[in-house]
Amino acid sequence: MTALFNFARYEVGILLAAFGAVVAYQFLTGKIEMRGLLSEKTKAGLGPISPARVQLLLFTLAMAFYVLAQLIKFGTFPEIDTKWLLILGGSHSVFLGAKGILPLFSSDRDRNE
C-alpha cells in the first residue's frame, strides 16, 4: 500500500509541474495577458494602479510563501495558524468590500460615462 501512495504522490507532483510549465509557457508567449493586472478597471479602460489589488496580491503571496516554507521545513502539509487565516481573510474582505461599496459612492457623472 505504501508503494501506491508513493506512486500517487509522484503522479500528483508531475501533474502539478506540467500545469506550471503550461502556465509559464503561456505567460512567456503572451497568450496570458498580464497588462493591467493591478490596474483599476473603468469603463474608459485601464485606470491607475489599485492599492487594493496590490495589497491583495502581497498578502496572498505572503500566505503562499508561508505555507511553502512550512511544507519544506516539516515535509507535510502544515496546520495553518489562525492569525495567518485572519490576515488573508481580512485582506480579501477589504478588497471585496471596496469593490462592493465604492461603486455606491461614485458620482452621477461617473455612472453616465
Secondary structure, 3 states (H helix, E strand, C coil): CHHHHHHHHHHHHHHHHHHHHHHHHHHHHCCCCCCCCCEEEECCEEEEECHHHHHHHHHHHHHHHHHHHHHHHHCCCCCCCHHHHHHHHHHHHHHHHHHHHHHHHCCHHHHHC
